[in-house]
Amino acid sequence: MRRILIVVDMQKDFIDGALGTAEAQAIVNPVIEKMETYDKPDIYVTRDTHEENYLETAEGRKLPVVHCVRNTEGWRLHPEVEKLTEHSHIVDKPSFGSMELMELLREENKKEPLEIELVGLCTDICVVSNALLLKAAMPENPVKVDAGCCAGVSPESHQAALLTMKMCQIEIV
């Protein structure tokens, strides 16, 4: 099986910007170390991507903290993560889960079976959303999440998301 790594939303606003946390800052080096174990063409990186009208969107009304607005400093990937993305795939996603990412990987899976691993931010929002989409699209493929390379909005919601994914047959490592 071809090993695929999905690095979810390792962006400034989620690490040390508008929605940053100490837990998010703590996973930067482990994520970088994980990325270094994969071939660059087998790494898919997502960026949470909003437009200037974010506060007018359904998400913006429920989470009224402007973040990850396209082409702003907070939207950019962590510099050390970005250095490792040459020859990788970058997917800008306007929502928690990415249908585009799911379709890209489903097409790749037709060529060669995939084993998918996810890391990144936030465990309880975008990591869980993408993991569940991928497992639903490719139920026979191994999908796993490295808990030590993820952080949630809070430690409690991180644990709850890990349990949810485990219940849906996503391996937690």
Contacts in CASP RR format, 6 or more apart in sequence:
PFRMAT RR
TARGET T0000
AUTHOR 0000-0000-0000
METHOD contacts of the structure
MODEL  1
MRRILIVVDMQKDFIDGALGTAEAQAIVNPVIEKMETYDKPDIYVTRDTH
EENYLETAEGRKLPVVHCVRNTEGWRLHPEVEKLTEHSHIVDKPSFGSME
LMELLREENKKEPLEIELVGLCTDICVVSNALLLKAAMPENPVKVDAGCC
AGVSPESHQAALLTMKMCQIEIV
1 112 0 8 1.000
1 113 0 8 1.000
1 114 0 8 1.000
1 115 0 8 1.000
1 141 0 8 1.000
1 142 0 8 1.000
2 42 0 8 1.000
2 108 0 8 1.000
2 112 0 8 1.000
2 113 0 8 1.000
2 114 0 8 1.000
2 115 0 8 1.000
3 38 0 8 1.000
3 42 0 8 1.000
3 114 0 8 1.000
3 115 0 8 1.000
3 117 0 8 1.000
4 38 0 8 1.000
4 42 0 8 1.000
4 43 0 8 1.000
4 44 0 8 1.000
4 105 0 8 1.000
4 108 0 8 1.000
4 114 0 8 1.000
4 115 0 8 1.000
4 116 0 8 1.000
4 117 0 8 1.000
5 34 0 8 1.000
5 35 0 8 1.000
5 38 0 8 1.000
5 42 0 8 1.000
5 43 0 8 1.000
5 44 0 8 1.000
5 117 0 8 1.000
5 118 0 8 1.000
5 119 0 8 1.000
6 43 0 8 1.000
6 44 0 8 1.000
6 45 0 8 1.000
6 46 0 8 1.000
6 101 0 8 1.000
6 116 0 8 1.000
6 117 0 8 1.000
6 118 0 8 1.000
6 119 0 8 1.000
6 130 0 8 1.000
6 134 0 8 1.000
7 31 0 8 1.000
7 35 0 8 1.000
7 43 0 8 1.000
7 44 0 8 1.000
7 45 0 8 1.000
7 46 0 8 1.000
7 81 0 8 1.000
7 119 0 8 1.000
7 120 0 8 1.000
8 46 0 8 1.000
8 118 0 8 1.000
8 119 0 8 1.000
8 120 0 8 1.000
8 121 0 8 1.000
8 126 0 8 1.000
8 127 0 8 1.000
8 130 0 8 1.000
9 46 0 8 1.000
9 47 0 8 1.000
9 48 0 8 1.000
9 68 0 8 1.000
9 120 0 8 1.000
9 121 0 8 1.000
9 122 0 8 1.000
9 126 0 8 1.000
10 28 0 8 1.000
10 31 0 8 1.000
10 45 0 8 1.000
10 77 0 8 1.000
10 78 0 8 1.000
10 81 0 8 1.000
10 120 0 8 1.000
10 121 0 8 1.000
11 47 0 8 1.000
11 48 0 8 1.000
11 68 0 8 1.000
11 74 0 8 1.000
11 75 0 8 1.000
11 76 0 8 1.000
11 77 0 8 1.000
11 78 0 8 1.000
11 121 0 8 1.000
12 73 0 8 1.000
12 74 0 8 1.000
12 75 0 8 1.000
12 76 0 8 1.000
12 77 0 8 1.000
12 78 0 8 1.000
13 19 0 8 1.000
13 20 0 8 1.000
13 48 0 8 1.000
13 67 0 8 1.000
13 68 0 8 1.000
13 74 0 8 1.000
13 75 0 8 1.000
14 20 0 8 1.000
14 24 0 8 1.000
14 48 0 8 1.000
14 67 0 8 1.000
14 68 0 8 1.000
14 121 0 8 1.000
14 122 0 8 1.000
15 24 0 8 1.000
15 25 0 8 1.000
15 28 0 8 1.000
15 78 0 8 1.000
15 121 0 8 1.000
16 24 0 8 1.000
16 25 0 8 1.000
17 67 0 8 1.000
17 74 0 8 1.000
18 65 0 8 1.000
18 66 0 8 1.000
18 67 0 8 1.000
18 74 0 8 1.000
19 65 0 8 1.000
19 67 0 8 1.000
19 153 0 8 1.000
21 151 0 8 1.000
21 152 0 8 1.000
21 153 0 8 1.000
23 151 0 8 1.000
23 152 0 8 1.000
23 155 0 8 1.000
23 158 0 8 1.000
24 121 0 8 1.000
24 122 0 8 1.000
24 151 0 8 1.000
24 152 0 8 1.000
26 151 0 8 1.000
27 119 0 8 1.000
27 120 0 8 1.000
27 121 0 8 1.000
27 148 0 8 1.000
27 149 0 8 1.000
27 150 0 8 1.000
27 151 0 8 1.000
28 78 0 8 1.000
28 80 0 8 1.000
28 81 0 8 1.000
30 119 0 8 1.000
30 146 0 8 1.000
30 148 0 8 1.000
30 149 0 8 1.000
31 81 0 8 1.000
31 119 0 8 1.000
31 120 0 8 1.000
31 149 0 8 1.000
32 80 0 8 1.000
32 81 0 8 1.000
32 84 0 8 1.000
34 117 0 8 1.000
34 119 0 8 1.000
34 146 0 8 1.000
34 149 0 8 1.000
35 43 0 8 1.000
35 81 0 8 1.000
35 84 0 8 1.000
36 84 0 8 1.000
40 84 0 8 1.000
40 85 0 8 1.000
40 86 0 8 1.000
40 87 0 8 1.000
40 88 0 8 1.000
41 87 0 8 1.000
41 88 0 8 1.000
41 89 0 8 1.000
43 84 0 8 1.000
43 85 0 8 1.000
43 88 0 8 1.000
43 89 0 8 1.000
44 88 0 8 1.000
44 89 0 8 1.000
44 90 0 8 1.000
44 91 0 8 1.000
44 101 0 8 1.000
44 104 0 8 1.000
44 105 0 8 1.000
45 77 0 8 1.000
45 81 0 8 1.000
45 85 0 8 1.000
45 88 0 8 1.000
45 89 0 8 1.000
45 90 0 8 1.000
45 91 0 8 1.000
46 90 0 8 1.000
46 91 0 8 1.000
46 92 0 8 1.000
46 93 0 8 1.000
46 98 0 8 1.000
46 101 0 8 1.000
46 126 0 8 1.000
46 130 0 8 1.000
47 68 0 8 1.000
47 75 0 8 1.000
47 77 0 8 1.000
47 90 0 8 1.000
47 91 0 8 1.000
47 92 0 8 1.000
47 93 0 8 1.000
48 67 0 8 1.000
48 68 0 8 1.000
48 75 0 8 1.000
48 93 0 8 1.000
48 126 0 8 1.000
49 68 0 8 1.000
49 70 0 8 1.000
49 75 0 8 1.000
49 92 0 8 1.000
49 93 0 8 1.000
49 94 0 8 1.000
50 57 0 8 1.000
50 59 0 8 1.000
50 66 0 8 1.000
50 67 0 8 1.000
50 68 0 8 1.000
50 69 0 8 1.000
50 70 0 8 1.000
50 75 0 8 1.000
50 94 0 8 1.000
51 69 0 8 1.000
51 70 0 8 1.000
52 69 0 8 1.000
54 60 0 8 1.000
54 66 0 8 1.000
54 67 0 8 1.000
54 69 0 8 1.000
55 61 0 8 1.000
55 64 0 8 1.000
55 66 0 8 1.000
59 95 0 8 1.000
67 74 0 8 1.000
68 74 0 8 1.000
68 75 0 8 1.000
69 75 0 8 1.000
70 92 0 8 1.000
76 82 0 8 1.000
77 85 0 8 1.000
89 104 0 8 1.000
91 98 0 8 1.000
91 100 0 8 1.000
91 101 0 8 1.000
91 104 0 8 1.000
93 100 0 8 1.000
93 101 0 8 1.000
93 126 0 8 1.000
95 129 0 8 1.000
96 125 0 8 1.000
96 126 0 8 1.000
96 129 0 8 1.000
96 130 0 8 1.000
97 126 0 8 1.000
97 129 0 8 1.000
97 130 0 8 1.000
97 133 0 8 1.000
98 130 0 8 1.000
98 133 0 8 1.000
99 133 0 8 1.000
101 130 0 8 1.000
101 133 0 8 1.000
101 134 0 8 1.000
102 130 0 8 1.000
102 133 0 8 1.000
102 134 0 8 1.000
102 137 0 8 1.000
105 114 0 8 1.000
105 116 0 8 1.000
105 134 0 8 1.000
105 137 0 8 1.000
105 138 0 8 1.000
106 137 0 8 1.000
106 138 0 8 1.000
108 114 0 8 1.000
109 138 0 8 1.000
109 141 0 8 1.000
113 141 0 8 1.000
114 138 0 8 1.000
114 141 0 8 1.000
115 141 0 8 1.000
115 142 0 8 1.000
115 144 0 8 1.000
116 134 0 8 1.000
116 138 0 8 1.000
116 141 0 8 1.000
116 142 0 8 1.000
116 143 0 8 1.000
116 144 0 8 1.000
117 143 0 8 1.000
117 144 0 8 1.000
117 145 0 8 1.000
117 146 0 8 1.000
118 127 0 8 1.000
118 130 0 8 1.000
118 131 0 8 1.000
118 134 0 8 1.000
118 143 0 8 1.000
118 144 0 8 1.000
118 145 0 8 1.000
118 146 0 8 1.000
118 150 0 8 1.000
119 127 0 8 1.000
119 145 0 8 1.000
119 146 0 8 1.000
119 148 0 8 1.000
119 149 0 8 1.000
119 150 0 8 1.000
120 126 0 8 1.000
120 127 0 8 1.000
120 149 0 8 1.000
120 150 0 8 1.000
120 151 0 8 1.000
121 127 0 8 1.000
121 150 0 8 1.000
121 151 0 8 1.000
121 152 0 8 1.000
122 150 0 8 1.000
122 151 0 8 1.000
122 152 0 8 1.000
122 153 0 8 1.000
122 158 0 8 1.000
123 145 0 8 1.000
123 147 0 8 1.000
123 150 0 8 1.000
123 151 0 8 1.000
123 152 0 8 1.000
123 157 0 8 1.000
123 158 0 8 1.000
123 161 0 8 1.000
123 162 0 8 1.000
124 152 0 8 1.000
124 153 0 8 1.000
124 154 0 8 1.000
124 157 0 8 1.000
124 158 0 8 1.000
124 160 0 8 1.000
124 161 0 8 1.000
125 152 0 8 1.000
125 153 0 8 1.000
127 145 0 8 1.000
127 150 0 8 1.000
127 161 0 8 1.000
128 161 0 8 1.000
128 164 0 8 1.000
128 165 0 8 1.000
131 143 0 8 1.000
131 145 0 8 1.000
131 165 0 8 1.000
131 168 0 8 1.000
131 170 0 8 1.000
132 165 0 8 1.000
132 168 0 8 1.000
132 170 0 8 1.000
134 141 0 8 1.000
134 143 0 8 1.000
135 141 0 8 1.000
135 143 0 8 1.000
135 168 0 8 1.000
135 169 0 8 1.000
135 170 0 8 1.000
142 171 0 8 1.000
143 169 0 8 1.000
143 170 0 8 1.000
143 171 0 8 1.000
144 170 0 8 1.000
144 171 0 8 1.000
144 172 0 8 1.000
144 173 0 8 1.000
145 162 0 8 1.000
145 165 0 8 1.000
145 170 0 8 1.000
145 171 0 8 1.000
145 172 0 8 1.000
145 173 0 8 1.000
146 173 0 8 1.000
147 158 0 8 1.000
147 162 0 8 1.000
147 172 0 8 1.000
147 173 0 8 1.000
150 158 0 8 1.000
150 162 0 8 1.000
151 158 0 8 1.000
152 158 0 8 1.000
152 161 0 8 1.000
162 172 0 8 1.000
165 172 0 8 1.000
166 172 0 8 1.000
END
